[in-house]
Amino acid sequence: MAESDIKPIWWLPTFGFFLFLALELWMFAAPDAIFEDPGVGRHLRTAEVILETGLVPRTDPLSFTQAGQPWYDFEWAFETTLGELYRAGGLALVCAFCFGIFGTTVLGVYRTLLQSGFSLSVVLLYTSLAFLTLHLHFSVRPLLFTYLFMALVVEVWNRRKHPLKRDWICLPIVFAAWANLHAGWLAALLFLGMAILGRLLDRLTGRVDGEEAPLIPWIGLTLLCTLATCLNPWGWALHHHVVLLASTYKSFALWDEFLPPNFSTPTMSAIAVLCIVFVVFLARVSKSAPRWRWEALLPVLFFLYEGLKTQRHVLLLVIVAAVPVARDLQALLQTTWLPFIRERLAEFQARQRAAGGDAWLAFVMMLVFAALFVRTPIGHDIQVGKSVTPQLMTFLHDHPDRFQRPLTTTWNAGPLLWNMRPDFRVSMDDRGDFYGDPTVFAFVDMVNGQAGSKAKPAWRDTLDQGNYDSAILDPYLQLNQLLRLQPDWHEVYRDDHAAVYWKAR
C-alpha cells in the first residue's frame, strides 16, 4: 500500500462504511442462518462448560465415547467470548457480535484496496467478490477471527515498506489472541514467510533494492509474532498439534468444506478461483499490467494451490490475492472515456482515502445495532441448528432415561448438545481431529451400511461395539433402513429432520 501524506479526516467515513451498515441491517433479515452449522451448538455448549468450571477444558466434556480423553481445545477463547456474550444478551448478542466481526472483515478488504490507490470500480468489484466468497463460511464459528486477522495481516504487509511502531505491539498481541481463538494463525505466518521469501527473490533478481524492499524488520516482526503464539495453555505443544491438524488427518476429506472446489457445476468457491485466474490471465495476455513481484506471486500461488485442494482455503486466497489481482483488474479496466466523470471520481476517491472515521464509526454502529437487535422479537427466536425441531426436543425431554448412550451424527450432535444441555452427551460430533481417522471412518461406514463379512456386517459390528441404547439419525442415512430390519431396534419418532430409534432393553 502506498504511503500517503494526506492527514486523515477523523469524522469522515468511506463508502465501505455504508457496506458495513448494509451487512448490519442484514442481521435483522436472516439471523438464524449463522446458527445452522452443526459446530455452533458444540461451541456454545463448550462455552457454558468453561464458564461453569472456570477452566480451559483439557479432557473431553461433551461425549460419552471419549469422556476423559485429552483434548486440545485451541478455540477456548472464542467459546469463552460466546459464553460471556450469551450471559449478557442471549443468542441475539452472540449474533450481533458475529455480524460485526464479519462486516469488519469486509470493510477491511475494502479499505486495503482503497488505500492502495485503486479506482472505486475496482475496489467495489473485488470487495463484492470477497464478500460473496467469505459468506460461504459465515457462521458462529472461530473462523470469523481467522478471516478478520488475515485481512489485517495482509493490510499491514501491503501498507508500507517498513512495519510501523504500532505494528510491533499490535500484531504480536493479535497473534497471541489468535492462538487461543482458532488455528488459522498458521496460515498468516505462512503468508508472511512466503512474502518475505518472495521479497528476497526480488532482491536477488534485481527487481528491487534493499531500500525499497527491506527484509530484516519483517523477519523480526514475523519471529516475534511466532513467539507470541506460544502464549496459550499448551505452549509450543499446540504448534505440533496444529501442524498435524493441517497435514495428517485424512478424514477431513469427508467434510464438504474440505473438498476441492466444484468446477463442473461451479460453486462460489470455484467461481472465485476462476475469477482470479481469469483476471490474471487476461492481464498477462493484454500486457497491460505490471509484472508481478515474487513477494506477491509466492503467497498467491501457495494459497491457490491450497484452495484447489480445499475449498475452505479459497477464502484465504481471496484475502491474500486482493491487492495484486486488483492491480491487474485496474489495468484491464483502465480507460479514457468520459474524462469529466473520471475526474470527479478521482476527486471523490482522494477524499475517501483521507477518510479516517471508519473504525470508530463502525464500532459505534456495532453497539447501536447490537442494542437494537437484542430488544427485537427476532433476536429472541433464534434457533441453534436446523436438524432438530421443538417436537424432537419435547420427545427427548419426555424420555431422558432412554438416551444415556445415544448414537448421534456429526450433523445433529452440536444442536443436541445445546438444546438438551446440561446433561446430554453425544457419541460423536464435528471434532474429527479429536476422534481421529479410524473412529471417523468407522462411523461413516456404519451410517452408510458398509457390508463387511456375511457373518456379521461391518456396520453392525461397529454399532454393537458402541453399546448404544438409542439412535438419533439424519433421515437420509442408509442406517435407517438397516435398523428397521433389526429385531432389537425399533423406530419411536420421525420428522423431516430426524429419526429416533430405541434398542430393546
N, C-alpha and C positions, 0 to 999 in steps of 0.2 A: 504494500500500500504506500502510495506516495506521501511524502511529508507535506504538510500544509502550514503556511504562516497565518492563515485566517484565524482570528480569535473566535472561539465558539460563542454562539448566542445561546445563553443558558435556558431561555424560556421558549425557544423555537423548536418544535418537533419536525421530524421528516415525514414524508408521505408514508414511510414504513410504519410509523406510529399508528396511522389510521388502519393499516392492515392488521396491526396488533389488536386494535379495538374491535375490528370485524371478527377476529378469532374469539375474543372475549364474549361477544354477543352470540356467537355460535354455540357457546356453552348452554344458553337458555333453550336452544332448539333440540339438542341431542346429548344430554348429559349421560344417559345410560350406556352409550356406545363405548366409552372408555373403560367401563367396568365389565365388559363381556369376556375379556381374555381370561382363560382359566387360572392364570397365575395371580390374578388380582386378589382373589379370596385368600389364597395362601399367604400373600404378603400382609394382608390386613390381619389375618389370624396370628401370624408371627409377631406383628406389631403389638398385639394385645399380650402375647406371652412375654415379650421383652418388658413392657410396662408393668405387668403383674409381678415379674420376678426381679426387675431392676438389673438384669444381667444379659449380656450377649450370649445367645444360645451356643453351646459347644457340642451338644448332642441333640438328636432329633426329637422335637416335642410334638410332631404332627402325625406320625404314622404308628401303627402297632406292629408293622412288619420289621421296621428298623429302629424301634424305640431304644434309646440309649446309645446308638451308634454315633461316632464322631461326625460332626457336620461343620463345614466352613460356611457360615452364614455371612458372606462378604457383602451382603446388601443390608446389613443390620441398621445402618444409619438411615437409609431410605425408609425402612419399616418403622423405625422409631419416630421419624418425622410424620409418617402417616398416622401413627398411633396418637401423637400429640394433637395433630390436626383433627382427628376424629373425636377426641375428647372435647376439643374446643368448639367444634361446629358440625360434627357428624360427617356423613359421606358428602354432603354438599360442600363443605370446606375443603375436603380432600379433592373433590372435582375441580373447584375453583383454583386450587394450588397447581394442579397438573395442567390445566388450561393456561395458566400464567407462565409456567415453565415452557410449554410448547410454543406459545406466542412469542416469548422472549427469544427462543431459538430462531424462529423465522425472522424476527426483527434483526437478530444478529447477522444472519446471512445477508439481509437487505443492506444493512449498514456497511458491512465489509465490502460489498460490491460498490455501493455508492461512494465510499471514501477512497476507493481505488480509482475513481475518475471515469467510470463507465457512464454511457448515456442512460437516461431514465428508462428507455425502452429495453435496453439490455438488462438493466437491474431488475425490472419488473418481470421480464420473461424468465430469467434464471431463478429469481425468487419464487415464481409460480411453480417452476419445475421442482424446486427444493421442497416447497410446501406439499405438493401432491405426493412426493416420494416419502417425506418424513411422516406424512399422515398414515402411511401403511402400518406403522407400529405405534400409533398414538394411543396409548392406554395407560392405566395406572401402574406403571412399571418403572424400575430404576433406569431403564434405557433412556428415559427422558433426560436424565442428567448427563448421560454419555453424549447425546447429540448436542446438548447445550454447551457442555465444556469443550467438546471437539470443535464446535464453531468458534469458541473463544480462543482456543489454542491456534487454530488456523488464522484467525483475525490478527492475533499478536504476531505471528510469523510474517504475515503479509503487510503489516502496518508500517514498520520502519526497518532500517538496516540493522540497528542495534536494539537490544532489549532496553526498555525504559527502566528507570529505577524502581518504579512501582511493580514492574513485571517480576523483579527478583523477590518481591514479597508476595504478590497476589498469586502468581502461578504455583509456587510450592504449596501455598495454602489450599488452592483448588485441587491439586493432585493429592494432598493429604486427605481432604474430604472425599475425593473421588474414590480412593482406595477403600473407603468404607461404605460407598454407595452402590458401586457396580464395577464389574471387571473391565469396562471399556477404557480405563486409563492406559491399558497396554497398547491399544490402538493409537492413542495420542503420542505415546513415547515412540512407537514405530514410525509415526508420521514425522516427528522431529528428527529421528535418526536418519530416515530416508532423505529428508530435505537437506540436512547437514551434509550427508554423503554426496548428494547431488551438487550442492554448492562447492564442495571440494573438487568434484569432477569439472565443474565450470571453471574453477581457478586453474586447474591443471591443464585444461584445454585452451586456456587463454580467452575464454568468453567474458570473464570478469576479472577484476583485480581485487586485491585484498581490502582496499578501502571501500570498494563498492559492495563487497560480499564478505563481511567478517565471519570468522568461524569460532574463535576462542570464546567470545561471550555466549554464543548459543550452545556450545558444547558444555560450558559451565552451568548454564541455566538448565539444560536437559538433565545433567547429572544431579543437580540439586532437586529437580522435580522427581527424579527416580528415587533419590534418597527419601523424599517426603512420603512416598507411597508405602514406606515400611512403618509408618505411624498408624498401625491397625492392631487389633487384638492378637494377631498371629505373627506379626513381624515379617521377616523375609520368607517364612514358610508359605505365606499367602501367594508370593510370586511363583513358587513352584506349582502350587495348586492351579493358579490361573493359566500358566503355560500349558499344563496338562489339559485343562478345560478347553483351551483353544486348539489343541493339536491332536488329542488322542481319542476322544470319545466318538465312536462310530455311530452310536445310536442317535446322535443329533440329526443324522440324515433322515430320520423318520418324521421330524417335525417340518411343517410346511415352510416356516421362516428360514430354515437351514437348507432348503432345496435350491438348486440353481434357478435363475430367472427363466420363466417360460416364454420362449420366443415364438413358439408355434401359434399359441393364442395369447398374445402379449399381455402380461400383467403390467402394473405401473412400474415395478422394478425393472422389467425388461425394456419398457418404453424409455425410462430414464437412461439406461445404458445406451440404447440406440440413439437417443438424442445427443448424448455427449460424444459418442463415436462419430456420428454424422456431422456435427458441427466441426469437430477437429479435422475430419477428413476433407470436408469442403474447404476449410481454411487452408489446408496444405495444397489442395488441387489448384485453388484460385491464386495461391501465393500472395494473398492479401494480408496475411497475419504474420507477425514476427516469429522467429524461431523460438521454440520452447527451450528454456534453460533446463539443465538436468535437475536443478533443485525443485522444479515444478513437475518434471516428467517422471522422476522415480517414484514419488508418493502416489501420483495418479495411476501409474502402471501397476503399482503394488495393490492399491485398493480396487482397481479394475479387475485384476486377477482374483482377488478375494471375493469381489462382487459377482463374478461369473461362476464361482463355486457355490456361493451362499447369498441368496437374495437379500438377506438381512444386512449384509455389508454394503449393499448398494447405497444405503442411506448415508454411510460414512463416505463413500465415493463422491456423492453429490456435494457434500460439505467440503471435502478436500479439493475437488476439481473446480470449485466455484470461480476463483479468480482467473486461472489460466484458460478455462473454457469460455468464460465471459469475455476475455480478451480476444479470442478467436471470433466469437459471436459479434463483438463490436466491429471487427474488421470486415465481416461479411455484410453487416447492416449499414456500414458507412455510406453516406450518400450526400449529394449536393443539392437535392431538390428542396424547394420551399425554404430559401435561406432565412426569411423573416421569422418563420416558426422555429427554425433551428436555433436562431439567435435567442429567441425568447426562452426556449427550453434550456439553452446553455446558461442563461442568467438564473433561471429557476434552480437548476442543478447546483450552481455556485452557492446560492443561498442555502440549499439543502445540505451541502457539505459543511456549511458553517453551523448547522443546527446542532445544539448541544442539549436539547431538552428531552430526548427520547428516554433516557434511563430513569430519571426521576418521575417523569410523567407516566411512564409505563408502570412503575412501582405504585404510584398513587392510584392509578386506574385499576390495578390488580386488587388493591384493598377495597376500592369502591365496589367493583363488581362482585367480589367475594362477599362483602357485607350484604349486598342486594340479593345475591343468589341464595345465601343461607336462609334468608327470610321468605323465599318464594315457595309455594307448594311443590314446584318442580324439583327443588333440591331435597324435599322430604320424601320423595317417592322413588329414589334411585334404587335399582335392584342390582345386586352383585351376581353376575353370571346369568347367561340365558339358558343354561342347561338344567336349571332347577325351577320349579314353579311353586307358588304358595300351597297348592294342593299336595304336592310331593312332600313339602316341609311338614305339613299337617300330619300326613300319614307317618312319616318317620318319627315325629314327636309323640305320636299316639302309641308307638311300639318300640320304646327305647331299648328294651331287653333283647330285641331281635336283631340289633345292629351293633354288636360288640366287636365283631371282626368282619366288616363288610368289604366285599370286593368292589373297589371303585376304579374309575378310569382317570386318565390324565386330563380329560375334559371336564369332568364333574367334581373332581376331588377338591379343587380350590373353592368353588361356590359352596360345596357341602361343609368344608372346614369353617367357613364364615357363617353361613346361615344356621348351622347346627352347633355352633360353639356353646359352651366351652369344652364339653367332654367328648365330642365326636372325634374319632381318629380314622384315618384312611389307610388303604393298603398301598397305594401309590399315588403320587401327584406329579406335577410337571418338572420336578427337580431330577432330570435324567442323570446329571453328573453325580448326584448323591447316591442314587440307587445303583448306578453302574450299568455297563453294557449288558452283562449276562442277564441281570434281572429285567431290564427293559425289553430285551429281545424275547425272553421267555414270556413276558406279559403280552407282547404283541402277538406271538404265536398262539397264545391261549385265546385271546379275544377274537382272533381270526380263524380259530378252529383248526389249527395245524394238526394234521392227521397222525404222524408218527407211526408207531407199530400198530398192528392189528390187535394185539393182545390188550394194549392199553394206549389209547391215543395220547399224543403229547400234550394236547390241551387239557385232557382230563388229569393227567399226571401232575401238571402244574397247578391245576385247581385243587386237587387233593392235598398237595404239599402246603398250600396256603392255609388250609384248615379254616376256610371262611364259613361264617354262619349265614351270610346273605350276599346278595349281589345287586349293585345299583349300576345299570349299564346304559350306554347310549343305544337307542333303539335300532340303529343300523348295523350294529356289530353282529358278526356271524355267531358269536357265542350265545345270543338269544335263542336262535333256532335249536342249538345243541342242548341247551339247558331244558327246553320244553320236553325233550325226549328222555330226560334222566328221571328215574323214579324217585330219587331222593331230593329233587329240586322242583319247586312249583312257583309259578308266577302269581304275585299277590297285588301288583299295582302296575299301571301303564298309563302314560300320557304321550304327548307328541315329542317330549324331550327325554324321557327316561322310562326304563322298565325295571321293576324291582322283583327279586326272587328270594325265597327263603329256602334254606336247607332243612330237611326233616331232622328233628331232634331225636 
